[in-house]
């Protein structure tokens, strides 16, 4: 999670097991980030934290969408 905004793996090229593993990893990153939430909601640190958190939530949603696509006939 060093460079959160760097391109990640190609979700379209991943199979179901890989997607589920990646989703678990992303959810662990989110949980870790939750423990680092800055107290001052008006700070730049909070803004940066919020951007990282939102990016990870979006990634988790993208993985879930791809899993749904794999379930479609």
C-alpha positions as CSV (number, residue, x, y, z in Angstrom):
1,X,0.0,0.0,0.0
2,X,3.0,2.3,-0.4
3,X,1.7,4.0,-3.5
4,X,-2.1,3.7,-3.2
5,X,-2.8,5.6,-6.4
6,X,-0.5,3.5,-8.6
7,X,-2.2,1.1,-10.9
8,X,-3.1,-2.2,-9.3
9,X,-3.6,-5.6,-10.7
10,X,-5.9,-6.0,-13.7
11,X,-9.2,-7.0,-12.1
12,X,-10.5,-8.3,-15.5
13,X,-7.6,-10.8,-15.7
14,X,-8.1,-12.2,-12.2
15,X,-10.1,-15.3,-11.5
16,X,-12.6,-15.6,-8.7
17,X,-10.1,-16.9,-6.1
18,X,-7.6,-14.1,-6.9
19,X,-10.4,-11.5,-6.6
20,X,-11.5,-12.9,-3.3
21,X,-7.9,-12.9,-2.0
22,X,-7.4,-9.3,-3.2
23,X,-10.7,-8.2,-1.7
24,X,-9.6,-9.6,1.7
25,X,-6.3,-7.7,1.4
26,X,-8.0,-4.5,0.5
27,X,-10.4,-4.9,3.4
28,X,-7.4,-5.4,5.7
29,X,-5.9,-2.2,4.4
30,X,-9.1,-0.4,5.1
31,X,-9.2,-1.8,8.6
32,X,-5.6,-0.7,9.2
33,X,-6.4,2.7,7.9
34,X,-9.4,3.0,10.2
35,X,-7.0,2.7,13.1
36,X,-5.0,5.6,11.8
37,X,-7.8,8.1,11.5
38,X,-6.6,11.6,12.5
39,X,-8.5,13.2,15.3
40,X,-8.6,16.7,13.7
41,X,-11.2,16.5,10.9
42,X,-10.1,19.9,9.6
43,X,-6.5,19.0,9.1
44,X,-4.6,18.2,5.9
45,X,-3.7,14.8,7.4
46,X,-7.4,14.0,7.7
47,X,-8.0,15.0,4.1
48,X,-5.1,12.8,2.9
49,X,-6.4,9.9,5.1
50,X,-9.9,10.4,3.7
51,X,-8.6,10.3,0.1
52,X,-6.8,7.1,0.8
53,X,-9.8,5.6,2.6
54,X,-12.1,6.5,-0.3
55,X,-9.8,5.1,-2.9
56,X,-9.6,1.8,-1.0
57,X,-13.4,1.7,-0.6
58,X,-13.8,2.3,-4.4
59,X,-11.3,-0.5,-5.1
60,X,-13.3,-2.9,-2.9
61,X,-16.4,-1.9,-4.8
62,X,-14.7,-2.5,-8.1
63,X,-13.6,-6.0,-7.0
64,X,-17.2,-6.7,-5.8
65,X,-18.5,-5.5,-9.2
66,X,-16.1,-7.8,-11.0
67,X,-17.1,-10.8,-8.8
68,X,-20.8,-10.0,-9.7
69,X,-19.8,-10.0,-13.4
70,X,-18.3,-13.4,-13.1
71,X,-21.5,-14.7,-11.6
72,X,-23.6,-13.5,-14.5
73,X,-24.5,-16.1,-17.1
